[in-house]
């Protein structure tokens, strides 16, 4: 099984994008709680932060000043 896939075949990054699309804006802390709730896995704050940073670096997400 691919370690990036969570139950239901979704990745952490896909869940992050979906969570932000539904509840924008979210802090990393609130986003972490949302991802944990949807995935049912014990993901760390650092794992969620790293995924968000990768999405920012890849241009999938953008950050606004003060957000």
N, C-alpha and C positions, 0 to 999 in steps of 0.2 A: 504494500500500500504506500502511496506517495505521502511522505511526512508533511507536506504542505496542505494536504487535503484534510478537511474536518468532516465529521459525519454529514452525510448528504452530498458529499462530493464538492463542497464549497471551500475555497481558500480563505485564510484570514484576511487577505487583501480584498477579496470580493465582499466579505461581510463588512469590512470597514467602509467601503464605497457605498454599500447599501444603507448602512447606518447613518452615514453623513448625508446621503440623499434624502432620507426620511426625517432626520432630526438636526439639520445644520443650524447653527454652529454647535459643535461639541468640543469640550476640552479633551485632552488626551486621557485624563482620568475618567471622565464620563464615557468616552468612546471605549475605553478598556472594559468598563462594566457592561456596556451594550454588547460588545463582541463576546465576552464571557457568557452572557445570558443567551445569546443566539446560538453560539457554538456548543455550549454545554461542557466545554473543556476548561481546565485551569490554565489559562494563558497568563503570562506575566505582563506587567506594565511595560517592561523592557521589550518584550516581543511585539506588543502592539505599537510601541513607539518606533521600533526598528522598521516595521511594515509601513507605517505612515511616512517615515523618512524616505524609504525606498520609493513609495508612490510619489512623493514630492520630487525626488531626484529624477524620476522617470517622466515627470511632467503630467502624470495622471491627475494629481491634486495640485492646487495652488494655495499659497498662504497669503492672507491679507494682513496688512499692518494692524496690530492689536488683536488679531483673531487667533 
